[in-house]
């Protein structure tokens, strides 16, 4: 994955504790629609670290928090492992 690529969370990423808690809070009154809501979160890769961590800017505004502590002052940016993300589309460039 390179900067500019579009990604979403993989099944492994959604099984982590942080995204599960976030999804429950965000869609608590929708019940069964949580599974449908998961597919609507798409983010853009901002950079890839040397340790395999990937910084993602969620295009839907606020996105699920990653397993790695990262504070940018923006809730729409989070840090993930490569295995937690699924490739959606190649970035232009």
C-alpha positions as CSV (number, residue, x, y, z in Angstrom):
1,X,0.0,0.0,0.0
2,X,1.3,3.4,-1.0
3,X,0.2,6.9,0.0
4,X,-3.0,7.8,-1.9
5,X,-4.4,4.3,-2.0
6,X,-7.9,3.8,-0.7
7,X,-8.4,1.2,2.0
8,X,-11.0,-0.2,4.4
9,X,-10.7,-2.4,7.5
10,X,-10.3,-6.1,6.8
11,X,-12.3,-8.7,8.8
12,X,-9.2,-9.0,11.1
13,X,-9.3,-5.3,11.7
14,X,-12.9,-5.2,12.6
15,X,-12.4,-8.0,15.1
16,X,-10.1,-5.8,17.2
17,X,-11.5,-4.5,20.5
18,X,-11.2,-0.7,19.6
19,X,-13.2,-0.8,16.4
20,X,-15.9,-3.0,18.0
21,X,-16.4,-0.6,20.9
22,X,-16.4,2.4,18.5
23,X,-18.9,0.7,16.2
24,X,-21.2,-0.1,19.1
25,X,-21.2,3.5,20.4
26,X,-21.6,4.9,16.9
27,X,-24.4,2.6,15.7
28,X,-26.0,1.5,19.0
29,X,-29.6,2.3,18.0
30,X,-29.2,0.6,14.6
31,X,-28.8,-2.9,15.9
32,X,-28.3,-5.3,12.9
33,X,-27.2,-2.4,10.6
34,X,-23.7,-2.5,12.2
35,X,-22.5,-5.0,9.6
36,X,-23.8,-2.8,6.8
37,X,-22.2,0.3,8.4
38,X,-18.8,-1.4,8.4
39,X,-18.5,-1.4,4.7
40,X,-19.1,2.4,4.5
41,X,-15.8,3.3,6.1
42,X,-13.1,4.0,3.5
43,X,-9.8,5.8,4.2
44,X,-6.8,7.1,2.3
45,X,-3.3,6.0,3.1
46,X,-1.2,9.0,4.2
47,X,2.1,7.2,4.9
48,X,3.6,3.9,5.7
49,X,6.1,3.6,8.5
50,X,9.2,1.5,8.5
51,X,7.7,-1.0,11.0
52,X,4.7,-1.8,8.8
53,X,2.3,0.6,10.4
54,X,0.0,2.6,8.1
55,X,-1.5,6.1,8.8
56,X,-5.0,6.3,7.5
57,X,-7.2,9.4,7.0
58,X,-10.9,8.3,7.0
59,X,-12.8,9.9,4.2
60,X,-16.1,9.7,6.1
61,X,-14.9,12.1,8.8
62,X,-14.5,10.3,12.1
63,X,-13.4,6.7,11.6
64,X,-12.6,3.8,13.9
65,X,-9.6,4.2,16.1
66,X,-6.5,2.0,15.4
67,X,-4.7,-0.3,17.8
68,X,-1.7,2.1,17.9
69,X,-1.8,5.3,19.9
70,X,-1.7,8.2,17.5
71,X,-2.8,11.7,18.3
72,X,-3.0,14.3,15.6
73,X,-5.8,16.4,17.0
74,X,-8.1,14.9,14.3
75,X,-10.4,12.0,15.1
76,X,-10.4,11.1,11.4
77,X,-6.8,9.9,11.4
78,X,-5.6,6.6,12.9
79,X,-2.6,4.2,12.8
80,X,-3.0,0.6,11.7
81,X,-1.0,-2.6,11.0
82,X,-0.9,-3.7,7.4
83,X,-2.9,-6.9,8.1
84,X,-5.8,-4.9,9.5
85,X,-6.5,-3.1,6.2
86,X,-8.0,-4.2,2.9
87,X,-7.1,-2.6,-0.4
88,X,-10.0,-0.9,-2.2
89,X,-8.5,1.2,-5.0
90,X,-5.1,2.4,-6.3
91,X,-4.4,6.1,-5.8
92,X,-3.7,8.4,-8.7
93,X,-0.2,9.5,-9.1
